[in-house]
Amino acid sequence: MEVLQLLLYGLILGSVIALGAIGVSLTFGILGFANFAHGDMMTMGAYFGLTLFTILALPMWIAFPIAILLAAALAVAIDQTLYKRLRGQAPVILLISSFGVALALRALVQIIWGPDTQLYVSGIQRTQAYFGLRIRPNQIVVLLGSVALMVALHLFLQHTRMGKAMRAMADNPDLARLCGIDTERVAIWTWIMGGGLAGAAGIFLGLDTRLHPEMGWTILLSVFAAAILGGIGKPYGAIVGGLVIGVISELSTLVMPAAYKPAVAFAILIAMLIVRPTGLFAGRST
Amino acid sequence: MSLLVFDQVSGGYGEGDILSGISFHVAADEIVVIAGPNGAGKSTVLKAIVGLLTVRAGSILFDGRDITGTRADRIVQSGICYVPQTENVFPTLTVEENLEMGAFLRRDDIAAAKERMFHLFPPLRDKRRQMAGTLSGGQRQMAAIGRALMLDPKLLLLDEPTAGLSPKFADELLTTVKRVNADGIGVLIVEQNVRQALAIADRGYILANGRNRHDDTARNLLADREVARMFLGQ
């Protein structure tokens, strides 16, 4: 039973990591760089949600979608003011500037919301039991919300013109240009999706645990591990990668102290880079 | 009037020119082959047409308008579609999605155009929901050409379409190219398999060291002893 319980917690943590990893994978696949500010985008999303939910006292189902939209808008704004000027530069230049964005965002969170730990819902939430498995109401929101967002992303990528164009550009940017695909518009949509999902991941992380200015930065390692595990640039791989990292992290507490949980993601990342650097699902390609 | 006029064009990627004053033309109903040894600048000619190369001298006219230095996506819109030699499909997109991407600039219904491609390349119909990266070499080439034809271009540029194909598949592919041409689309082919390509072509140009070396009708080139000895491997 303990294993099943940890599996459930692993899926909850895993969906948060997966939502973050999708964005990392999309920006890497389409714009060609590893975005180190992604964790802090998650933090921003979580704090947007905090303001809307606790200060403006909006209901959860209104506050959180607005916070997700704000996170998406922030991602587009950062792209238009900074990354757009660096388009076509060497990936390492974009990576370093994303590092700068990460530091700036983290400082901004501390200035606006303070350095202390905060909660969406104060007090202790009562755990509910289903089929002998314990789960808190907040965690049910996280699970259902993650599934809904992943289904929405899937429908977007498979059935809309822009979603297909995004996949095309991730596959072969030169050919996409030759097809007359407007690569600047694809870039903006990539940030809308990546930023929005990062915002959602931050909110869900805050619901599952608590809000802290370093929450996103701390989980970024797991997010990158998930993206690489799934084959970086492949959003569907990132979902599986996130769930695998989440579940293994939780299951590891069976055999080692819980404090080592973050190290497990790191170990998986290193093992993966040595054994199969192209990810679990490196499909055949041209 | 010629559909495409390539007039004394020189240019390259960085320092130094790969093309040194090359000229040729393609009429609206023609298939023209560009041949020559490796490094002669054959593929570079196609890249210059679609704006992927800096042209330093000379001009490129399409449909009577000067398109020298125009951006790739604008060139596509004006009616020239280009099929690169490699990486010419979106590997994780299905065959059908590849065709849709080819028609990205079209806002009208593309169902009829898709149907026409499946008619032109029957093997693609069964594979329409399969990822293009899993296709065989010949089918992938069909998907790539089909993708390029989705915009109803006036001119189709093919970079070594038969490279890596068995003679039988190469022959089938070139026969289809001939049919495309019969529908009124001009075709410019860069080829290694010169003999097979000339068999369906109207005229040919032979380049060497970035310069025009020889040009004639396809029939005369195939019959020319010197050309045969130097470029057709006999």
Interface residues (C-beta under 8 A of the other chain):
Chain A: R161 K164 A165 R167 A168 A170 D171 N172 D174 L175 A176 R177 L178 C179 G180 I181 D182 K234 G283 R284 S285 T286
Chain B: V50 A72 D73 V76 Q77 Y82 P84 T86 E87 N88 V89 F90 P91 T92 L93 E97 E100 M101 G102 F104 L105 M131 G133 T134 R140 R147 L151
